[in-house]
Amino acid sequence: MFVALDQNGNHVSPSTYIRGSSQIVCPCCRKPVIFKCGQINAPHFAHIHAEDCDSFCSDMSWWHYNAQERFDISEREVVIQHNGVIHRADVCIGKTVIEFQNS
């Protein structure tokens, strides 16, 4: 995931996060996540233990990530709950949800 929440509920991106600066959690399940920054994958956050908190979630391509980056961090990977189903939307501005699909 490319957005986590800090202790105050603020959105945090991998590009602005300072490793160990504060505890961060998944925006969907609110369980702790860790910051990963290696040489193969883009810097991102991951659950400490394998979790499937968003059944709609899948790996993100560079195209998908680049499209999301054009929006403010507060509008990216926004958690939406409807009829008991939780989903992390690519972008949510007010009541408008944008999902990116490159097919």
C-alpha positions as CSV (number, residue, x, y, z in Angstrom):
1,M,0.0,0.0,0.0
2,F,1.1,3.5,-0.7
3,V,-0.8,5.3,2.0
4,A,-0.8,4.6,5.7
5,L,-2.2,6.5,8.7
6,D,-0.1,8.0,11.4
7,Q,-1.0,8.2,15.2
8,N,-3.1,11.3,14.5
9,G,-5.0,9.8,11.6
10,N,-3.1,11.8,8.9
11,H,-2.3,10.2,5.6
12,V,1.4,9.3,5.2
13,S,3.1,8.4,1.9
14,P,6.3,6.4,1.6
15,S,8.1,9.4,0.1
16,T,7.5,11.5,3.2
17,Y,7.6,8.8,5.9
18,I,10.8,8.8,8.1
19,R,11.5,5.2,9.2
20,G,10.7,4.8,12.9
21,S,9.3,8.3,13.3
22,S,5.9,7.1,14.4
23,Q,3.7,4.0,14.4
24,I,1.7,3.7,11.2
25,V,-1.4,1.6,10.5
26,C,-3.4,0.3,7.6
27,P,-6.2,2.7,6.6
28,C,-8.6,-0.3,6.2
29,C,-8.1,-2.5,9.2
30,R,-6.1,-0.1,11.4
31,K,-3.5,-2.8,12.2
32,P,0.2,-1.9,12.3
33,V,2.1,-1.8,9.1
34,I,5.8,-1.5,8.3
35,F,7.7,0.6,5.8
36,K,9.5,-1.3,3.1
37,C,12.2,0.3,1.0
38,G,14.3,-2.1,-1.1
39,Q,16.1,-2.2,-4.4
40,I,13.4,-4.1,-6.4
41,N,10.0,-2.7,-5.4
42,A,8.9,0.9,-4.9
43,P,8.9,2.1,-1.3
44,H,5.6,1.1,0.3
45,F,3.9,0.0,3.5
46,A,2.9,-3.6,4.2
47,H,1.1,-5.4,7.0
48,I,3.4,-6.9,9.6
49,H,1.5,-10.2,9.3
50,A,-0.1,-11.2,6.0
51,E,-3.6,-9.7,6.0
52,D,-6.4,-9.6,3.5
53,C,-8.2,-6.6,4.8
54,D,-9.4,-5.4,1.3
55,S,-10.5,-8.2,-1.0
56,F,-10.5,-5.8,-3.9
57,C,-6.9,-4.9,-3.6
58,S,-4.2,-6.1,-6.1
59,D,-0.7,-5.2,-7.0
60,M,-0.2,-1.7,-8.4
61,S,1.6,-1.1,-11.7
62,W,3.8,2.0,-12.2
63,W,1.1,3.4,-14.4
64,H,-1.5,3.0,-11.6
65,Y,0.8,4.5,-9.0
66,N,1.7,7.4,-11.2
67,A,-2.0,8.2,-11.8
68,Q,-2.7,8.2,-8.1
69,E,0.3,10.5,-7.4
70,R,-1.4,13.3,-9.4
71,F,-3.9,13.7,-6.5
72,D,-3.4,15.0,-3.0
73,I,-2.4,12.3,-0.4
74,S,-5.7,12.9,1.5
75,E,-7.6,11.8,-1.6
76,R,-5.6,8.6,-2.4
77,E,-6.4,5.1,-1.1
78,V,-9.4,6.4,0.8
79,V,-11.3,3.8,2.8
80,I,-15.0,3.5,1.9
81,Q,-17.6,1.4,3.7
82,H,-20.9,0.6,2.2
83,N,-23.4,-2.0,3.4
84,G,-20.7,-3.6,5.6
85,V,-18.2,-3.9,2.7
86,I,-14.9,-2.1,3.2
87,H,-12.9,-1.0,0.1
88,R,-9.9,1.2,-0.4
89,A,-10.6,3.4,-3.4
90,D,-7.8,4.6,-5.6
91,V,-9.0,8.2,-5.3
92,C,-12.0,9.7,-3.6
93,I,-12.9,13.4,-3.9
94,G,-16.0,14.3,-1.9
95,K,-18.5,11.7,-3.1
96,T,-16.7,10.9,-6.4
97,V,-14.6,7.7,-6.5
98,I,-12.0,7.2,-9.2
99,E,-10.7,3.7,-9.9
100,F,-7.8,3.3,-12.3
101,Q,-7.6,0.4,-14.7
102,N,-5.1,0.1,-17.5
103,S,-6.5,-2.6,-19.8
